[in-house]
Amino acid sequence: MANTKLTGVQKAAILFVTLGPDASAPIIKNLPEPEIQKITFEIANMPKIKRELRQEVLKEFVDLNKAKDFIIEGGFEYAKNLLSKALGSQRASEIIEKVSEVTQQYRPFAIARKADAAQLLNVIQSEHPQTIALILCHLQAEKSAQILSGLSDELQSEVAKRVATMSNTSPIVIEEVERVLEKKLSGVIRSEATVIGGIQSLVDILNGVDRGTEKSIIEELDRDEPELAEKIRESMFVFEDIITLGNTSIQRILREVDVRELALALKGSSEDVANIIYKNMSKRAAQTLKEDIEFLGPVRLVDVEKAQQSIVSIVRRLDDTGEIVLSRGGEDAIIV
């Protein structure tokens, strides 16, 4: 199949296969779940890829990233001129057009993304919580986590709430915030991106802060916005994340779970999750569970998700009481 006939998802799948698992994994895990599912499906159903096609997709990826870097550095015309010298005017125009279609404009707060987290904290910590939230939504999750951790307890919860509830922001507002930040950071920033924030943005940030900061923010949100706090909890740990827990923790969780509910939850889970559950049961119990799953027959997706969420609630409760500790920052879960 020719490169020009490939969809964006198919090109992404070819790119990740070409790069290999070690290089691809850190990229894939940062993509939205729906995109991961689409790309995974394409990889699983992909025929043998010719070497020429792999090289062509990889070259397009490199060219597009060069274009984005040039745009951030000096704008679209600057990028087009540099690319024209390297690739010819026709190819440069094609690449710029593709970048324009995907991004509409380059990423806002580019200079802030390159700045040191401690420096940014000093610059923005006296700003209004909404302004801080707006800036954090445009930064790398790791950098935003460092800044959020450095804010006062009261300001942390205020900023966290505004990140989670933010959706559409006027380009005029973004430009004004950029203008002020431009003076403080002595940089030039231009953009018109408008859709930012949301629960997933806050979850990505919270995944990078220390446990104390996370609990403090969630507890504060519990008092002010209980429904929002619950949605954030649900996004912080999903059923498939059970594979990240230690055996002792999994065994403790299984003592709390109804067997029929577990069978229903595993009906729609991955093989990896099922295997680690079986591993932490006696052979007889595991065999009985497998038979229960087969006996269920076809089940509704909504029932499977409900059972999985019920088990996730048990995991969160045991974590809150200190009976298990969910992995934070690469540490193994432990029993207290």
Salt bridges, closest charged atoms under 4 A:
GLU35 OE2 - LYS38 NZ 3.89
GLU60 OE2 - LYS11 NZ 3.22
GLU60 OE2 - LYS98 NZ 2.98
ASP63 OD2 - LYS59 NZ 2.98
ASP63 OD2 - ARG91 NH2 3.83
GLU94 OE1 - ARG91 NH1 3.36
GLU127 OE2 - LYS184 NZ 2.60
GLU158 OE2 - LYS161 NZ 3.60
GLU158 OE1 - ARG162 NH2 3.37
GLU176 OE2 - ARG179 NH2 2.58
GLU214 OE2 - ARG211 NH1 2.83
GLU214 OE1 - ARG328 NH1 2.36
GLU220 OE1 - ARG223 NH2 2.52
ASP222 OD2 - ARG233 NH2 2.29
GLU230 OE1 - ARG233 NH1 3.75
GLU230 OE2 - ARG316 NH2 2.77
GLU256 OE2 - ARG252 NH1 2.89
GLU256 OE1 - ARG317 NH2 3.16
ASP303 OD2 - ARG300 NE 3.03
ASP319 OD2 - ARG211 NH2 2.46
ASP320 OD1 - ARG211 NH2 3.89
GLU323 OE1 - ARG252 NH2 2.57
